[in-house]
Amino acid sequence: MYTFSSKLTFHIPYADSLKDKRRVSRSLLDKARIKFNASIAEVDTQDSHRVLTIGIAVVSGEASHGQDYLDGIIRFMEGNTDAILISVEV
């Protein structure tokens, strides 16, 4: 069994409140949860309205499959939001 995790940090330049951030966060997390069978959650920077930090965890029986799956989630999240992906930690 192999476990993969990643922390993504997005910048939301147009967010003027936590409500704006929550709209971006909820939309992105809901889309990703529907498409992928992985654990995805906001893990840090909850008090900052322009920074969104998301954690992803994937468990797989094969190392290559797990890494490909995690990479697919990251690409999907980057392409399905107006926020700017500024950091990826794997």
Backbone as CSV, one residue per row, in Angstrom:
resi,resn,N_x,N_y,N_z,CA_x,CA_y,CA_z,C_x,C_y,C_z
1,MET,0.849,-1.177,0.000,0.000,0.000,0.000,0.893,1.238,0.000
2,TYR,0.528,2.206,-0.822,1.278,3.454,-0.952,0.353,4.624,-0.625
3,THR,0.906,5.587,0.082,0.154,6.780,0.452,0.823,8.001,-0.162
4,PHE,0.035,8.834,-0.786,0.539,10.056,-1.426,-0.227,11.240,-0.865
5,SER,0.478,12.330,-0.670,-0.208,13.534,-0.197,0.422,14.755,-0.847
6,SER,-0.356,15.807,-0.869,0.102,17.053,-1.465,-0.600,18.217,-0.792
7,LYS,0.096,19.333,-0.752,-0.495,20.566,-0.220,-0.416,21.622,-1.324
8,LEU,-1.566,22.138,-1.722,-1.644,23.143,-2.783,-1.981,24.491,-2.157
9,THR,-1.312,25.527,-2.605,-1.604,26.873,-2.136,-2.029,27.718,-3.329
10,PHE,-3.214,28.299,-3.207,-3.769,29.153,-4.250,-3.834,30.590,-3.754
11,HIS,-3.657,31.527,-4.669,-3.855,32.953,-4.374,-5.138,33.390,-5.067
12,ILE,-6.013,34.073,-4.316,-7.287,34.547,-4.857,-7.239,36.073,-4.841
13,PRO,-6.754,36.710,-5.906,-6.512,38.158,-5.883,-7.780,39.004,-5.756
14,TYR,-8.899,38.504,-6.192,-10.134,39.288,-6.186,-10.973,39.072,-4.930
15,ALA,-10.550,38.237,-4.011,-11.330,37.963,-2.801,-11.181,39.125,-1.819
16,ASP,-12.295,39.747,-1.493,-12.296,40.858,-0.553,-12.784,40.452,0.831
17,SER,-13.231,39.204,0.968,-13.733,38.736,2.261,-13.591,37.214,2.332
18,LEU,-13.791,36.689,3.529,-13.767,35.230,3.687,-14.924,34.581,2.935
19,LYS,-15.991,35.336,2.744,-17.138,34.824,1.974,-16.737,34.582,0.512
20,ASP,-15.976,35.486,-0.068,-15.478,35.300,-1.437,-14.568,34.075,-1.515
21,LYS,-13.700,33.927,-0.522,-12.800,32.777,-0.487,-13.593,31.481,-0.354
22,ARG,-14.593,31.465,0.508,-15.404,30.266,0.726,-16.107,29.839,-0.554
23,ARG,-16.552,30.809,-1.347,-17.217,30.488,-2.618,-16.244,29.760,-3.553
24,VAL,-15.015,30.256,-3.654,-14.000,29.617,-4.491,-13.649,28.239,-3.930
25,SER,-13.430,28.178,-2.630,-13.047,26.932,-1.969,-14.113,25.859,-2.127
26,ARG,-15.337,26.202,-1.821,-16.426,25.226,-1.890,-16.615,24.706,-3.313
27,SER,-16.570,25.596,-4.290,-16.732,25.191,-5.682,-15.629,24.219,-6.102
28,LEU,-14.400,24.570,-5.800,-13.266,23.741,-6.203,-13.277,22.390,-5.489
29,LEU,-13.521,22.384,-4.194,-13.531,21.133,-3.438,-14.681,20.230,-3.872
30,ASP,-15.844,20.795,-4.096,-16.986,19.984,-4.531,-16.733,19.336,-5.891
31,LYS,-16.195,20.111,-6.839,-15.892,19.558,-8.169,-14.881,18.418,-8.073
32,ALA,-13.844,18.619,-7.273,-12.791,17.603,-7.153,-13.303,16.348,-6.451
33,ARG,-14.127,16.510,-5.429,-14.665,15.347,-4.709,-15.599,14.521,-5.588
34,ILE,-16.335,15.185,-6.463,-17.232,14.457,-7.370,-16.421,13.649,-8.386
35,LYS,-15.365,14.226,-8.895,-14.586,13.583,-9.956,-13.607,12.528,-9.437
36,PHE,-13.039,12.736,-8.246,-11.984,11.868,-7.736,-12.373,11.244,-6.400
37,ASN,-11.916,10.034,-6.172,-12.119,9.352,-4.904,-10.869,9.566,-4.047
38,ALA,-10.763,10.740,-3.435,-9.598,11.092,-2.629,-10.053,11.974,-1.476
39,SER,-9.221,12.065,-0.469,-9.504,12.965,0.653,-8.964,14.344,0.293
40,ILE,-9.843,15.332,0.280,-9.475,16.693,-0.106,-10.122,17.650,0.885
41,ALA,-9.320,18.553,1.462,-9.860,19.489,2.454,-8.997,20.747,2.527
42,GLU,-9.601,21.836,3.004,-8.843,23.041,3.301,-8.092,22.779,4.595
43,VAL,-6.771,22.961,4.587,-5.961,22.539,5.721,-5.226,23.666,6.439
44,ASP,-5.187,24.840,5.892,-4.427,25.924,6.510,-4.946,27.258,5.980
45,THR,-4.464,28.320,6.502,-4.774,29.701,6.101,-6.273,29.999,6.089
46,GLN,-7.019,29.452,7.056,-8.456,29.697,7.097,-8.801,31.161,7.366
47,ASP,-7.921,31.901,8.016,-8.218,33.294,8.352,-7.764,34.294,7.297
48,SER,-7.056,33.834,6.305,-6.587,34.717,5.242,-7.549,34.629,4.064
49,HIS,-8.120,35.769,3.671,-9.151,35.720,2.630,-8.604,35.650,1.206
50,ARG,-7.316,35.801,1.023,-6.754,35.723,-0.332,-5.865,34.504,-0.556
51,VAL,-5.675,33.687,0.465,-4.840,32.498,0.338,-5.671,31.279,0.709
52,LEU,-5.665,30.275,-0.170,-6.395,29.034,0.039,-5.392,27.885,0.011
53,THR,-5.351,27.105,1.095,-4.435,25.971,1.179,-5.258,24.696,1.263
54,ILE,-5.013,23.795,0.327,-5.781,22.557,0.226,-4.846,21.362,0.372
55,GLY,-5.270,20.382,1.163,-4.527,19.143,1.322,-5.230,18.018,0.592
56,ILE,-4.440,17.141,-0.022,-4.969,15.999,-0.771,-4.255,14.746,-0.283
57,ALA,-5.005,13.669,-0.079,-4.411,12.385,0.292,-4.997,11.285,-0.589
58,VAL,-4.105,10.408,-1.089,-4.494,9.311,-1.967,-3.799,8.039,-1.475
59,VAL,-4.528,6.945,-1.439,-3.963,5.637,-1.098,-4.136,4.734,-2.310
60,SER,-3.057,4.010,-2.659,-3.100,3.155,-3.841,-2.298,1.886,-3.595
61,GLY,-2.650,0.860,-4.306,-1.914,-0.395,-4.236,-0.651,-0.390,-5.065
62,GLU,-0.554,0.525,-6.017,0.612,0.630,-6.887,1.150,2.050,-6.839
63,ALA,2.460,2.180,-6.733,3.086,3.500,-6.611,2.835,4.367,-7.840
64,SER,2.985,3.800,-9.025,2.825,4.603,-10.245,1.383,5.070,-10.413
65,HIS,0.436,4.211,-10.093,-0.975,4.582,-10.209,-1.312,5.699,-9.221
66,GLY,-0.844,5.586,-7.999,-1.118,6.611,-6.991,-0.538,7.959,-7.368
67,GLN,0.692,7.963,-7.870,1.325,9.227,-8.269,0.611,9.851,-9.464
68,ASP,0.241,9.036,-10.437,-0.503,9.541,-11.595,-1.854,10.115,-11.175
69,TYR,-2.504,9.445,-10.240,-3.812,9.897,-9.758,-3.689,11.243,-9.053
70,LEU,-2.668,11.369,-8.189,-2.438,12.638,-7.483,-2.112,13.751,-8.471
71,ASP,-1.280,13.462,-9.448,-0.950,14.460,-10.479,-2.200,14.893,-11.240
72,GLY,-3.098,13.956,-11.525,-4.346,14.283,-12.213,-5.235,15.197,-11.383
73,ILE,-5.285,14.964,-10.083,-6.076,15.818,-9.201,-5.512,17.235,-9.187
74,ILE,-4.198,17.345,-9.095,-3.552,18.672,-9.077,-3.827,19.414,-10.376
75,ARG,-3.689,18.740,-11.511,-3.972,19.390,-12.809,-5.434,19.820,-12.890
76,PHE,-6.332,18.956,-12.430,-7.754,19.277,-12.450,-8.045,20.517,-11.602
77,MET,-7.488,20.559,-10.409,-7.753,21.688,-9.519,-7.169,22.986,-10.073
78,GLU,-6.011,22.900,-10.679,-5.402,24.089,-11.268,-6.235,24.621,-12.429
79,GLY,-6.827,23.731,-13.198,-7.577,24.142,-14.382,-9.028,24.493,-14.136
80,ASN,-9.548,24.257,-12.937,-10.969,24.476,-12.677,-11.249,25.552,-11.639
81,THR,-10.406,26.563,-11.596,-10.632,27.678,-10.691,-10.025,28.948,-11.268
82,ASP,-10.538,30.082,-10.817,-9.965,31.372,-11.199,-8.774,31.729,-10.327
83,ALA,-8.604,31.033,-9.218,-7.488,31.282,-8.320,-6.185,30.837,-8.979
84,ILE,-5.082,31.411,-8.517,-3.771,31.141,-9.106,-3.028,30.153,-8.211
85,LEU,-2.618,29.025,-8.773,-1.843,28.045,-8.022,-0.421,28.584,-7.858
86,ILE,-0.011,28.838,-6.612,1.301,29.440,-6.376,2.301,28.458,-5.767
87,SER,1.812,27.336,-5.206,2.729,26.407,-4.562,2.136,25.011,-4.542
88,VAL,3.003,24.020,-4.815,2.615,22.606,-4.721,3.711,21.895,-3.924
89,GLU,3.312,21.293,-2.804,4.244,20.482,-2.014,3.765,19.042,-2.078
90,VAL,4.645,18.149,-2.517,4.290,16.732,-2.612,5.080,15.966,-1.572
